[in-house]
Amino acid sequence: MKPRDVVNGKNSLWIFGYGSLVWKPDFAYKKRKVGYIKGYKRRFWHGDDFHRGDKEKPGRVVTLVEDQEASTWGVAYEVPESHMEESLQYLNIREVMLGGYITKMVEFVPKEKSHGPLLALVYIATSDNPIYLGPASDVEIATQIAISSGKTGHNIEYLLQLAEFMRLCCPEVEDEHLFSIEAAVLKIFPRGEITPSAKTSL
């Protein structure tokens, strides 16, 4: 799916983020809604050799894996027509060229009951990607995250920011995969021992 195909005939575009986009969108948007998509589970199965790692020590970042029984919580951003092309070009570099993600359209369900489902664009890394890492134990993933850092920052920051978002914005949701990896990282580096460069305030 090309950015031009997504924009055609639309006055605005919703973009769903479930990883770094939940706290660091870095593109212009009109509205922001917390909610979820069905049919996918979030997993730290994708490699990152630019933003949160390098060629020698790739980091671990999240992607979506199809699972009809699952749902993934995150944030959808409404991008107005005046900023669509600029935002999609930025995300194409950040998520596709540097991250190895592809795009899909999904149904996003806002947390606010007064709003119905919305069609949203999402970025997903699949198993045929050269830097896709696949499944590993919580401890193995945590160990890899603990030693990885890239152009955007430390991989630990990525993990902790995502966990913090879930606790603040979706406290009723138990993301076992995410929180188990966070717990494994904190066994390696208790919170008081994590360096300032590996964490930032929300």
Disulfide bonds with the S-S distance in Angstrom:
none
